[in-house]
Amino acid sequence: DSQEVVQDVLEGRLELGVVGAKWEDGKLDYKDFVKDILTLVVPSNHPWARKRSISAKQLGGEAFILREKGSGTRKIMEQALAKLGIDTGSLKVVAEMGSTEAVIQGIKTGVGVSIVSKRAVDEELGYGLLKEVQIKGITFQRDFYIVGNKTRTTSPLCQAFTNFLMGFPTNLILKPCKR
């Protein structure tokens, strides 16, 4: 998750990382990388699958899958829901998963609904395996960042890789790995 990546950068185990949220620390340097949208996703046979949108309050009664604490996705989701007065503690959480792919599989098998990166479910949405449902009054937009440690000298290889990433077409990146 993003928090682990940031910790590894701070402690020198990683020279750079790509994260979906910022953690405040004066030693960290963030470069804007790519924009992302989070969206509520439900199984294709779910009653909400035929709706364009629901109210945020409706989330409270539905089985919900969360990403683990420290996940950038979870952090952004919690912040956006909090603006509407919704605390994740009020959700009927049935599972807490350690990866986006695990959440997607949980949604597909009917364990619950969740808010995930739209980029991560493009294929499932395109094939109709999952459905996207808007939550009235809320937009889950976030940035991905390349994070490094300001107190370390960047190696030439790391700088070349960063330059490569910054020049890469963003529609070809950030697809989840299928294992």
C-alpha positions in Angstrom: 0.0 0.0 0.0 1.0 3.6 -0.4 1.9 4.1 3.3 4.4 1.1 3.1 5.9 2.5 -0.1 6.4 5.9 1.6 8.0 4.2 4.6 10.3 2.2 2.4 11.4 5.4 0.6 12.0 7.2 3.9 14.0 4.3 5.3 16.1 3.8 2.1 14.8 0.4 1.0 13.3 2.1 -2.1 14.8 5.0 -4.0 11.4 6.0 -5.4 7.8 4.8 -5.4 4.5 5.5 -7.0 1.7 6.3 -4.5 -1.9 7.3 -4.6 -1.9 9.7 -1.7 0.5 12.0 0.0 1.8 11.6 3.6 3.2 14.7 5.2 6.9 14.5 5.9 9.4 17.2 5.1 11.9 14.6 3.8 9.5 13.5 1.0 9.5 14.9 -2.5 6.3 14.3 -4.6 6.0 14.7 -8.4 2.6 14.7 -10.0 2.4 11.6 -12.1 -1.1 10.7 -13.4 -4.7 11.5 -12.5 -7.1 8.8 -11.3 -10.8 8.5 -10.6 -12.2 6.3 -7.9 -15.7 4.9 -8.4 -18.3 2.8 -6.6 -18.4 -0.6 -8.3 -21.1 -3.3 -7.8 -21.6 -6.8 -9.3 -23.6 -6.7 -12.5 -26.6 -8.5 -10.8 -26.7 -6.0 -7.9 -29.9 -3.9 -7.6 -27.8 -0.7 -7.9 -26.4 -1.9 -11.2 -29.5 -0.6 -13.0 -29.2 2.8 -11.3 -27.2 5.8 -12.5 -26.6 7.0 -8.9 -27.3 6.5 -5.3 -27.1 8.7 -2.2 -24.1 8.5 0.1 -26.4 7.4 2.9 -27.4 4.3 1.0 -23.9 3.0 1.4 -24.5 2.4 5.1 -26.8 -0.6 4.6 -24.7 -2.4 2.0 -22.0 -5.0 2.5 -18.8 -3.1 1.8 -15.3 -4.1 1.0 -12.5 -1.8 2.2 -8.9 -1.6 1.2 -6.5 -2.0 4.2 -5.4 0.9 6.4 -2.5 2.7 4.7 -3.9 2.4 1.2 -4.1 5.5 -0.8 -7.4 4.4 -2.2 -8.8 4.1 1.3 -7.4 7.4 2.4 -9.0 9.3 -0.6 -12.3 7.5 -0.1 -12.4 8.3 3.6 -11.7 12.0 3.0 -14.3 12.3 0.3 -17.0 10.5 2.3 -16.1 12.5 5.4 -17.0 15.7 3.5 -20.6 14.3 3.2 -20.6 13.3 6.9 -20.1 9.6 6.3 -17.6 7.8 8.5 -16.3 4.5 7.3 -17.1 3.2 10.8 -20.8 3.5 9.8 -20.3 1.2 6.8 -21.2 -2.4 7.0 -17.7 -3.6 6.3 -17.6 -7.3 5.5 -14.0 -7.5 4.4 -10.7 -5.6 4.4 -8.4 -6.5 1.5 -4.7 -5.9 0.9 -4.9 -5.2 -2.8 -7.1 -3.7 -5.5 -7.3 -7.0 -7.3 -8.5 -8.8 -4.2 -11.3 -6.1 -3.8 -12.3 -6.6 -7.4 -12.5 -10.3 -7.0 -14.6 -9.8 -3.9 -17.0 -7.6 -5.8 -17.2 -10.1 -8.7 -18.1 -12.9 -6.3 -20.8 -10.9 -4.6 -19.0 -10.4 -1.2 -19.8 -6.7 -1.3 -19.5 -3.4 -3.1 -16.5 -1.1 -3.0 -14.9 2.1 -4.2 -11.9 1.4 -6.5 -9.8 3.0 -9.2 -11.7 3.2 -12.4 -8.5 2.4 -14.3 -8.3 -0.9 -12.4 -11.8 -2.0 -13.4 -12.0 -0.7 -17.0 -11.9 -4.2 -18.4 -14.5 -5.6 -16.1 -16.8 -2.6 -16.7 -16.3 -3.0 -20.5 -17.3 -6.6 -20.4 -20.3 -5.9 -18.1 -18.9 -8.1 -15.3 -19.1 -5.1 -12.9 -21.2 -1.9 -13.0 -20.2 1.6 -12.0 -22.6 3.6 -9.9 -22.2 7.3 -9.1 -22.7 8.6 -5.5 -24.6 11.8 -5.6 -22.6 14.9 -4.5 -19.2 13.2 -4.5 -16.3 12.9 -6.8 -13.4 10.7 -6.0 -10.5 12.2 -7.9 -6.9 11.7 -6.9 -3.4 12.0 -8.2 -0.7 9.4 -8.3 2.7 10.7 -7.4 6.3 9.6 -7.8 7.8 9.9 -4.4 11.4 10.2 -3.4 13.5 11.1 -0.4 14.8 14.7 -0.5 17.7 13.8 1.8 19.1 11.2 -0.6 21.1 11.8 -3.8 19.1 10.3 -6.7 21.1 7.7 -8.7 21.5 8.2 -12.4 19.4 5.0 -13.0 16.6 6.3 -10.8 16.7 9.7 -12.5 16.5 8.0 -15.9 13.6 5.8 -14.8 11.8 8.9 -13.4 12.3 10.7 -16.7 11.0 7.7 -18.5 7.9 7.5 -16.3 7.2 11.2 -16.7 7.3 11.0 -20.5 5.3 7.7 -20.8 1.7 7.9 -22.2 -0.5 7.7 -19.1 -3.2 5.7 -20.8 -0.8 2.7 -21.0 0.1 2.7 -17.3 -1.4 1.9 -13.9 -3.2 -1.2 -15.1 -3.3 -3.8 -12.3 -1.2 -6.9 -12.7 -3.3 -10.1 -13.3 -1.8 -13.0 -11.3 
